[in-house]
Amino acid sequence: HLQKVKNMTFKEGHEFKIRIKPKDDCNTFAINIGHDSENIAMHFNPRFSDNTIVCNSLSGGCWGDEQCEGILPFSPGEECKVCW
C-alpha cells in the first residue's frame, strides 16, 4: 500500500516524524524524502528478512553509497515512529 505526501515544505532545522505499522507479513518498506523520483535526499528502507535498515540517496537517477544498520528496533505488525 503506497502513501504519498506531496508539496510538503521541509527545510534545514525542521523535524519530520512519521508513525507506521507494517503489516504482519511485511518483508520490507521504504520512506523516500525528496523532490521527485529521480532526486531522493533520504531513502529509508527496513528489510525484515535481512534484519537490516538501508539508507541511501538518489541524485539525478544515480544511487549513492548504501549505509546499512544491522539492528531493527521494530517488527512487522508493531507500530513505530521514525523521526528525522
N, C-alpha and C positions, 0 to 999 in steps of 0.2 A: 504494500500500500504506500504510494508515493505522496508526500505532502510537500508543497512549495509555498514559501513566503517570498513575495516579490516587492520591489521598491521600498525596501527597508533601509533606513539610514543607519549606518554602523561606522562609527569613527573611532580614532585612537582615544583611549580613555573610557570608552563605553564598555559596559558589561553585557554579555549575551548569555541568557540562561534558557535552557530547553529541558522539559520533562518528557521522558519517553518510557514506554513499557513495551519492549519487544515481545512478540508472540512466543508462546511456549516452544514452538517448532522452528524459531528463527535461527538461521545459521550465521547471518551477517546483516548489517545495515550500514548506511553511510549518512553523514551530515556534511553537506557541502555549503560553504560560505564563499561567495564570490560575485563577480559582475555578470558572468554568463557561463555557459557550458564549456567554454574554451579557456576561461580565466577564473580559477578557484583558489582563493587565498588559503583556505583551510579545508582539507578533506579528512574527516574523522571517520574511521572505518573499523569498528569492533568486529572481530571474526571469532565467533564462539567455538567453531570446530578446531581452531588453532590456539585458542585461549590467548589471543593477541589483539592489541589495538594498533592499527596502522594509521599514521598521519602523513600527509603529503600535501603538495600544492601543484597546481596546473597553470602554466603561463603560456599563452599563445598556442594551446593544444599540446604542449610538451610537459610531461610529468617531471617533477624534481625528485630528489632522493627520498626514499621512504624512511620514516622514523618509526621504529617498532618498539612497543612496550609489551612484555610478556606476562602482564598481570591484568586480568579483567576484574574490576571491582563490582560487577553486577552480572546477572544471569538472565537468560531468556525467561519471560514471564514475570520478571521483577521490575518494578518501576525504579527509574534512576534519574538523576539530574546531571546535566552537563553544563558547565559554565566556562566562558572564555573571558 
